[in-house]
Amino acid sequence: MHDLNDWNSKKVPVPPRALRSYLLDCPNSVVEITSATTFLNFWIRGAVRKSRIQHQKFAGLKRNIPTEISTPRLYIAGCLAALVCFCVMESPAHNSYTGGYSGAPGTSSCASSCHATTAGTLTVGGFPTTYVPGQTYTVTILHSGGSKIINVNATTRIGTTAAIAGIFGAGTNSALFTGTDGGVYAGTHLVDSVKFQWTAPISGTGAVNFYLAGMQGTTTGSKSGQSTKITLAATESTTGVESIEPLPKVFALFSNYPNPFNPSTTISYQVPAAKHILLRVYDAAGHEVATLVDGMKEAGFHSARFDASKLSSGIYFARLTFDGKQRTKKLVLMK
């Protein structure tokens, strides 16, 4: 398939077949949709120019000309029809990409089948190995190295069927699938982690499988990078007591959300063992402006709220100290 940038450089109308092929090729960013809109504009303008030429030919000739050539209005009508088709295609194309690529039954896993070049480093925390019916769990997807998360697609199924299991709720850096897909995707791109809530299905549902397909990279328009495909299984608890969630294996400080922020933001981190934790915020000059955590924390995922309502706009740094090791992240306060 031609790259639409080739058509752009030539400043010529984009053939309808090329545009349609491009739209169906898993658009995964606003940049690509904007690009496609630009080239649709070139195509319409070219068709209008062609209609004017045909109109001039029609006016200068005495013999009959086929209707499809001699009527300029048909060209304009065709352009309007193409525009309508594009508008209709844009929305379901995005929904299909976010909702149909988790790797669950009835879907594909575009991250690993369309964009795979190297193995990804995504991990899942918080999804139970044994769930309590009706209980809500906070699930965290994060990368343990390599590039940031461009997109993830996650959903659950009852056993190996295509029936959705449970109810999803959007969280940090995540958004819900539209329609009846049932699941979440990365509502914010190029992030360190994605969080969402999953409420387990009713009693008697039985085994549930969790499916995730994700991609890492350096730009939202990238079509190649690190890819991860994960499937987890959870059994239904018959006693109402859930199994212990797997603990993190590494110490990590994640980017705050939102960032930039005003006036407050959430800073998340994980620790693999119960230790004394120190989380402080410094200004660009190295002066301490806030101590968010100073005490013992159990192994697992944690977060702290940073309120900067009394501080001026600028660059700040969050520093997490655990077992003699430190991690630092940049915060941007914009008032």
C-alpha positions in Angstrom: 0.0 0.0 0.0 1.2 3.5 -0.8 2.3 5.7 2.1 -0.1 8.7 2.2 3.0 10.9 2.7 3.9 10.0 -0.9 0.6 11.4 -2.2 1.0 14.4 0.0 4.4 15.2 -1.4 3.1 15.0 -4.9 0.1 17.3 -4.1 -2.2 15.2 -6.2 -5.6 13.6 -5.4 -5.5 10.5 -3.4 -7.0 7.5 -5.2 -10.1 6.4 -3.2 -8.8 2.8 -3.1 -5.6 4.0 -1.4 -7.5 6.1 1.1 -9.8 3.3 2.0 -6.9 0.8 2.3 -5.2 3.3 4.6 -8.2 3.7 6.9 -8.6 0.0 7.3 -5.0 -0.5 8.3 -5.4 -0.2 12.0 -5.1 3.6 12.6 -3.6 3.9 16.0 -3.2 7.6 16.6 -4.8 10.9 16.1 -1.8 11.9 13.9 -2.8 9.2 11.4 -6.5 10.2 11.3 -5.4 13.9 10.8 -3.2 12.8 8.0 -5.9 10.9 6.3 -8.2 13.9 6.6 -5.6 16.0 4.8 -5.4 13.6 1.9 -9.1 13.3 1.6 -9.1 17.1 1.2 -6.6 16.8 -1.6 -8.7 14.1 -3.3 -11.9 16.2 -3.2 -10.1 19.3 -4.5 -8.7 17.2 -7.4 -12.1 15.8 -8.2 -13.6 19.3 -8.3 -10.8 20.4 -10.7 -11.5 17.4 -12.9 -15.2 18.3 -13.0 -14.4 21.8 -14.2 -12.3 20.4 -17.0 -15.0 18.0 -18.1 -17.5 20.9 -17.9 -15.3 22.9 -20.3 -15.0 20.0 -22.7 -18.8 19.6 -22.6 -19.4 23.2 -23.4 -17.0 23.1 -26.4 -18.1 19.9 -28.1 -21.1 19.5 -30.4 -21.4 15.7 -30.1 -23.0 13.8 -27.3 -20.9 12.9 -24.3 -21.7 10.1 -21.9 -23.7 11.3 -18.9 -21.1 10.2 -16.3 -18.5 12.4 -18.0 -20.6 15.3 -19.0 -22.3 16.0 -15.7 -19.9 17.8 -13.3 -22.4 17.5 -10.5 -21.8 13.8 -10.3 -18.1 14.4 -9.4 -19.1 16.7 -6.6 -21.8 14.3 -5.4 -19.1 11.6 -5.4 -16.8 13.7 -3.3 -19.6 14.4 -0.8 -20.4 10.7 -0.6 -16.7 9.9 0.0 -16.6 12.5 2.8 -19.7 10.9 4.5 -18.1 7.4 4.1 -14.9 8.7 5.8 -16.8 10.2 8.7 -18.7 7.0 9.2 -15.5 4.9 9.0 -13.4 7.0 11.3 -15.4 6.2 14.5 -15.8 2.4 14.1 -12.2 2.1 13.0 -11.0 3.6 16.3 -13.5 1.5 18.3 -12.5 -1.6 16.5 -8.8 -1.0 17.1 -9.3 -0.4 20.9 -12.0 -3.0 21.4 -11.1 -5.8 19.1 -7.4 -6.4 19.7 -7.0 -7.8 23.2 -6.3 -11.3 21.9 -9.5 -12.6 23.6 -11.8 -15.1 21.8 -13.5 -13.3 19.0 -10.7 -10.7 18.7 -7.2 -10.4 17.4 -4.0 -9.1 19.1 -2.8 -6.4 16.8 0.1 -5.5 19.1 1.7 -8.9 18.5 0.4 -9.7 15.0 0.7 -6.3 13.3 3.4 -4.4 15.2 5.8 -6.9 16.7 9.5 -6.4 16.4 10.8 -7.2 19.8 9.4 -8.7 23.0 7.7 -6.2 25.4 8.2 -5.8 29.2 4.6 -5.2 30.3 3.4 -6.8 33.5 0.0 -7.1 35.2 -0.6 -6.6 38.9 -3.8 -6.7 40.9 -5.8 -9.2 38.9 -6.7 -12.1 41.3 -5.9 -15.7 40.8 -9.2 -16.4 42.7 -11.9 -13.8 42.6 -14.8 -13.1 45.0 -18.1 -12.6 43.0 -19.1 -8.9 43.0 -15.8 -7.7 44.4 -13.9 -4.8 42.7 -10.2 -5.1 42.0 -7.7 -2.4 40.9 -5.6 -3.7 38.1 -2.3 -2.1 37.1 -0.4 -2.6 33.8 3.1 -1.3 33.8 6.4 -1.7 32.0 9.5 -3.0 33.8 11.9 -1.5 31.2 12.3 -0.4 27.7 10.0 2.2 26.0 6.8 3.7 27.4 3.4 2.3 26.8 1.8 3.4 23.6 -1.4 1.4 23.9 -2.9 -1.6 25.7 -6.1 -3.5 25.1 -7.5 -5.5 28.0 -10.7 -7.5 28.6 -12.0 -10.6 30.3 -14.0 -13.6 29.1 -15.9 -16.4 30.8 -13.7 -19.4 30.4 -12.6 -19.7 26.7 -15.9 -18.3 25.4 -16.5 -14.9 23.8 -18.8 -13.8 26.7 -17.5 -10.8 28.7 -16.9 -11.5 32.4 -17.5 -8.7 35.0 -17.6 -4.9 34.7 -14.8 -2.5 33.9 -14.2 1.0 35.2 -11.7 3.5 33.8 -8.8 4.6 36.0 -5.5 6.4 35.6 -4.4 6.6 31.9 -7.3 4.2 30.8 -10.5 4.5 28.9 -13.5 2.2 28.4 -14.3 0.5 25.1 -17.4 1.9 23.5 -20.4 -0.2 22.6 -20.5 -3.7 23.9 -16.8 -4.7 23.6 -16.3 -4.7 27.4 -12.7 -3.7 28.4 -10.2 -0.9 28.6 -7.5 0.6 26.5 -4.8 3.3 27.1 -6.7 6.6 27.0 -3.3 8.4 27.4 -0.3 7.3 25.3 3.4 7.2 26.2 2.9 6.4 29.9 4.6 4.2 32.4 1.4 2.6 33.8 -2.3 2.1 33.1 -4.8 1.4 35.9 -8.4 0.4 35.8 -11.1 -1.3 38.0 -12.6 -4.7 37.4 -15.7 -5.9 39.2 -15.9 -9.7 39.3 -19.0 -11.3 37.8 -21.8 -12.8 39.8 -21.7 -16.1 41.7 -21.8 -19.2 39.6 -19.9 -17.7 36.6 -17.0 -20.0 37.0 -13.5 -19.6 35.6 -12.5 -16.2 34.1 -9.6 -15.4 31.7 -7.9 -12.0 31.4 -6.5 -11.0 28.0 -4.0 -8.2 27.4 -2.2 -7.1 24.2 0.0 -4.1 24.5 2.7 -2.1 22.6 5.6 0.0 23.7 7.5 2.6 21.7 8.8 6.2 21.5 6.1 7.9 19.4 2.3 7.5 19.2 2.5 7.1 15.4 4.9 4.2 15.6 3.9 0.9 13.9 6.7 -1.1 15.3 8.2 -1.6 18.7 8.0 -3.8 21.8 4.9 -5.9 22.0 3.4 -8.0 24.8 0.6 -10.6 24.9 -0.6 -11.9 28.3 -3.4 -14.3 29.4 -4.2 -14.8 33.1 -6.7 -17.2 34.6 -8.9 -16.7 37.7 -11.1 -19.2 39.4 -14.2 -18.4 41.4 -14.0 -18.4 45.1 -16.5 -20.6 46.9 -15.6 -19.4 50.4 -15.7 -15.6 49.8 -12.0 -15.4 50.5 -9.8 -14.3 47.6 -6.2 -15.4 47.0 -3.3 -13.1 47.7 -2.4 -10.9 44.7 1.1 -11.4 43.4 3.6 -8.9 44.9 5.8 -6.6 42.7 9.2 -8.0 42.1 11.0 -4.6 41.5 11.1 -1.2 43.1 9.7 1.5 40.9 8.5 5.1 40.8 5.9 5.9 38.1 5.2 9.2 36.3 2.6 11.3 38.1 -0.9 11.8 36.7 -1.9 14.2 35.5 1.3 15.8 34.3 1.5 18.8 33.7 -0.9 19.4 36.7 -2.7 22.2 38.6 -2.9 22.2 41.5 -2.6 18.6 42.6 -1.4 15.3 41.1 -1.0 11.6 42.1 2.4 9.9 42.3 2.3 6.1 42.2 5.0 3.6 43.2 5.6 0.0 44.0 7.9 -1.8 46.5 8.7 -5.5 46.5 9.1 -5.8 50.3 7.9 -4.1 53.5 10.4 -1.3 54.1 10.7 2.3 55.3 9.7 4.6 52.4 10.6 8.2 51.9 8.9 10.2 49.2 9.8 13.8 48.9 9.3 16.6 46.3 12.0 19.2 45.5 12.0 22.3 43.4 14.4 23.0 40.5 17.0 24.4 42.9 17.1 21.3 45.0 15.1 22.6 47.9 12.6 20.3 49.6 9.0 21.5 49.2 7.0 18.6 50.5 7.3 15.2 52.3 4.6 12.9 51.0 5.6 9.6 52.7 8.0 8.9 55.6 7.3 5.5 57.2 6.8 1.8 56.7 4.9 0.6 53.7 3.9 -3.0 52.9 5.0 -4.7 49.7 2.7 -3.8 46.8 1.4 -0.8 44.8 0.9 2.6 46.6 0.2 6.2 45.7 0.4 9.6 47.3 -1.3 12.9 46.5 0.9 16.0 46.0 -0.9 19.3 46.5 1.0 22.3 45.0 -1.7 24.9 45.5 0.7 27.1 47.5 3.6 26.7 45.1 4.4 28.7 41.9 4.5 27.2 38.4 7.7 25.4 37.4 9.6 22.1 37.4 9.6 19.9 40.5 11.1 16.5 41.2 9.6 13.6 43.1 12.3 11.4 44.8 11.5 8.0 46.2 14.0 6.3 48.6 13.7 2.5 49.3 16.3 0.3 50.9 19.1 2.7 50.1 18.0 3.1 46.5 16.5 6.2 44.8 14.2 6.9 41.9 13.3 10.4 40.6 10.5 11.7 38.3 10.0 15.2 36.9 6.7 17.0 37.7 5.4 20.0 35.8 3.2 22.5 37.6 1.3 24.9 35.3 -1.0 27.5 36.8 
